[in-house]
């Protein structure tokens, strides 16, 4: 997300970043580096799952057709929701950067609600699949499907909780137009967009392949 | 320098592109599914998969570049983001030979949940593990081909 240069950070003399000496010589905040390292490990995590899925899928002669087992249209709508949540989050961040905290708080609220909607629809899908005897122990497809989408759903749930905390903080006026004031939104946003990115790939691989 | 800190992203353009690619994926898949149901898919399935990935990658690129602001980040951050991708490539490469072999064997055929059910004679013998399952699926394949 938005990048604070070394010059910009160095002149935020009253900001907590400088106060705690957490601006590295690279000019990048500790928080951003840590978040990107975390996301790097998450990339490996999801790639392991996706790689295993691809090998198992190609190796299994009788693989169910996703459209006969899963609700592709519903999940397509859910994908649209997640994309929308990323858009509202970018809008929220840009609003704070422009000095429009009311719009920013609204954007965060929208992101939280849309994210919660995504989780809700996924839970509904799981209930529907379980009622149709599509359980994790049904076959390889079932176990792969639940592991991949389940871990992703868990990530979204964590993101929704984080967004809820940010939204509450936003309505208490905790964020502002300076980098040190909107950095939590930026860092949480990186995580949120990453979760969106993973879903874009998972949707194509699990539902459309 | 202050201008360097805040990069405006054209949110609407990104949103419309993401929407367009997602819609294209779903429409393409649905059209293929219906043509496949008639027994004459307009492209083989592996081509469909390639096309869907051709739509998915730009979406991933847009999210990484503009939403996660990698386009505007310092080299250090871009490096941190790229290292896992290199590792991913290294991880995927050894799998490719397996995937190719398996794909040539299996992937050109279309399967249903019924393929998982062993034929009655196999089931009567207790459906002995993966081998029995495999044979059952192949039998179903043969039926489909005829």
Interface residues (C-beta under 8 A of the other chain):
Chain A: X1 X2 X3 X4 X5 X7 X8 X26 X27 X28 X32 X33 X36 X37 X39 X40 X41 X43 X44 X47 X48 X51 X54 X55 X58 X59 X60 X61 X62 X63 X64 X65 X67 X68 X69 X72 X73 X76 X79 X80 X83 X84 X86 X87 X89 X90 X91 X94 X97 X139 X179 X189 X190 X193 X194 X196 X197 X200 X201 X204 X208 X209
Chain B: X1 X2 X4 X5 X6 X7 X8 X9 X11 X14 X15 X18 X19 X22 X25 X26 X29 X33 X49 X52 X53 X55 X56 X59 X60 X63 X64 X66 X67 X68 X69 X72 X73 X74 X76 X77 X80 X81 X83 X84 X85 X87 X88 X91 X92 X95 X98 X99 X102 X103 X105 X106 X107 X109 X110 X111 X112 X113 X115 X116 X133 X134 X136 X137 X138 X140 X141
